[in-house]
């Protein structure tokens, strides 16, 4: 798998994991995020892979230009679980964050939706990879959700990713999956449902 395949998926994943927590709720912790067991249940190919859990205080926002570098904003709390298969060809990132208001949460989804519509196809400037992105089928999760499907072609090799962003009040959740074959919608939906339930 080429690292360029993470260009949009990883940015989206990072985006919803880092933001600010309302005073009425505790900071986001690992228990609010899909666990290793949750991930391997939806994606058995990651069993035996490498997993990590991280806290963060930044959130990524869409690049100003297609293929540009995602911007960063400060956050109060966020947590992510990342899994990489033994072959290194499959990556799953799950994260949850809290923002100041439900309106801010909605603005993140709106920004990524606008970016995907604007940048349906572009050339990644540092590698020359061709990236295509489109809005996928949105699932009925949380207050609202957004699905992004991406293909990246580099030196004749195609990699695939699917990301699901979900809002529950002031909380944002994300599932980002990168693979060397098209990502199964049923698997993504299964894990996204777990994320939506845990992030409440």
N, C-alpha and C positions, 0 to 999 in steps of 0.2 A: 504494500500500500504506500502510495506517495503521500508525503506530508501535506501537499497542496490540497488533498481531498478534505482536509480539516478547515480550509480557509473560511468558509461560511458557517459550517456546522459548529465548529469550535467557538466561533464568535457569538453565535446565537446561544450556545450552551453557557458560555461565560456570562452573557448578558443577564440572564434571569437568575443567576445565582448570587449576585452581589448587589445589594442595595440597602436601604435603611429600614430599621425596625420601629414600629409604632410603640409608644410607651406602654400601652395596655398589654402587649405580648412580649414573651421572652425572646431573646435572640434566637435566630435559626441555629439548629444544631444537627448533628448527624441523624438523630432519630426522626427528623422531619424530611429526610431524603431517602429515596430507594436504596436499600442495602445491597451488599454483594449477593446475598441470597435472592433478593428480588430480581436483580439483573440476570443472574444465571438461570433463574426460572423462566424468564422471558426469552433469554438468549443462551441456550445450553452450550453453544460453541465457546462461551467464555469460561466455562468450568475449567479450573486449573490454571486460569490466567492470572495476571497481576492486577491487584486492586489497590486503590489508595483513597483516603478521605481527607479533604482539605477544607480549611476555613479561609475566607477571603473578605476583603473590604474594598473591593472595586467592582464596577460593573461595566461591561463593554457596551458601546452603542454603535449603530451601523456606521460604516465609513461614509465620508462625504462624497466619495466618488466610487464608481464600480471597481472592485478589486483593490481598493485602498486599505489602509490600516484602520482597524476599529478603534474608536476613541474609548477613553476610560473615564468613569465618574466614581467619586468616593461612595462608599457604602458602610452601613453600620454592622451588618451581619449577613453571612451567607455560608452555605456549606455545599460541597460537591462530593460525589462518589464517582470515581473513574475506573473503568475496567478495560484491560487490553488482553486479547486472546494470546495463547501461547505462540501462535504463528505471527502475531503482530498485524494481521490483516483486518481484524475487527476491533473497533473501539466503541465503548458506550460511556457517555458522560451524563450523569443525572445531577440536578442541582435545584436548590430552593433559596429564595431570598425574600426579604421584606422591604417594602418601599414606604414612603411617607403617606401615600394616599392611594385609594383605588384609581383615581384619575391618573396618577403617575404610572401605575401598573399598566393601565390601558394605553398610555402613550408609548410604552416600550413596544407593545405588540403592533401598534399603528406604525411606528418607525420602521420595524423590520418588514412589515407588510409592504410599505411604500418602497423600501429598498429592493425587495425581491421583484416587485413589479417593474421598477426602473432598470434593474440590472439582471434581466432574464438571461443574457449571455454576455460574457466579457472574457478578456484575456488577463490572467493573473500576471501583473507586471514583473515580478521578480523571477518567475519560473517559465513564463510563456504558456502555462497550462490554460486550456479552454474550460471555462466553468459555465454551466447552465443551471439555472435555478427557477423553480416555479412553486406556486402555492399548491399544496396537496389537499387531500380531503380532511376537513376539520372535524375533530371528534367532539362530542357533546360532553365536555369535561369542565368542571369548575364553573366560573362565571362566563368564561369564553376561552377559546384556544385557537392556535394558529399552527398549521403544519407546513413545513418547507421541505421540498425534495430537490436534491442537487446531484449533478453528475460532473465529475472532473476528468478531463482527458489530458494525459501528460505522456509524451513519447509513445503514443499509441495505446497506452494502458488507461482503462476507465475505472474509476472508483466511484462509489455511490454513498450518499448520506441522506438521512431523514431526521428532521428535528421537529419536536412538538413543544410549543410554548403554551402554558396554561396560567390563567389568572384565577385566584380565589381571594376575593377581597383585596387586601394590600399585599398579598403574597404572590410571588411569581415562581413558577416551576418550569423546568425544561428537561427534555430527554433529547439527546443528540446521539445518533448511531452512524458510524462510518464503517463501510465494508467493501470488499472487492467484488461483491455481487449485489444486485438490487436488494434493498432492505425490505423484509416482509412487513407489510402494514399491520398484520395481526399481532406480531411480536411487539412492534412499537406501541400499538394501542394498549396492549396488556400492561406494559411497563408505565405508560403515561397515566393509566387509570390508578395504578398504585401510587404514583407520584402525587396525583390530585388528591387522593385520600389522605396521604401522610402530611401534606403541606398545610392542611386546614388548621 
